[in-house]
Amino acid sequence: MTTDIDPEDAKLVTLARSVRARNGAAEGAAVRDLDGRTYNASTVSLPSLQLTALQAAVAAAVSSGAEGLEAAVVVTDAGALDEGSVSVVRDLAATAPIIRATSAGEVADVVR
C-alpha cells in the first residue's frame, strides 16, 4: 500500500479494501466523520436499490449522526469516480479529499 498519504487516510484504504474483498464487490469505500468515527460499505446492487460503495458509506455515516466528513476513500479498479459518488461526499464536505485507490491499495488519484 502507498505510504504517501496521511496515516489516518491509509486506515480508510485498509477498511475499504477489506469490505470490498469480504463482500466480493466491485467497490469498497470508507469515510471518516468530523469526530474521527469511520464507516465502510461496499457496492449495493439489488433489484430495487443501486448504490455505489461511497454512497452506501456516506449513508451509513449520516444514519449514525455524522454531520460532516474529513476524508473518503474508494477502492475500485474502475477509472474516475462517478459524479454520484463525488456529489454525496460534497453534500457533507466541500473540500474533503476523496481518494481513489486500486485493489492493491495504491492511490490512483485524489479528488479535492
Secondary structure, 3 states (H helix, E strand, C coil): CCCCCCHHHHHHHHHHHHHHHHHCCCEEEEEEECCCCEEEEECEEECCEEECHHHHHHHHHHHCCCCCEEEEEEEECCCCCCHHHHHHHHHHCCCCCEEEECCCCCEEEEEC
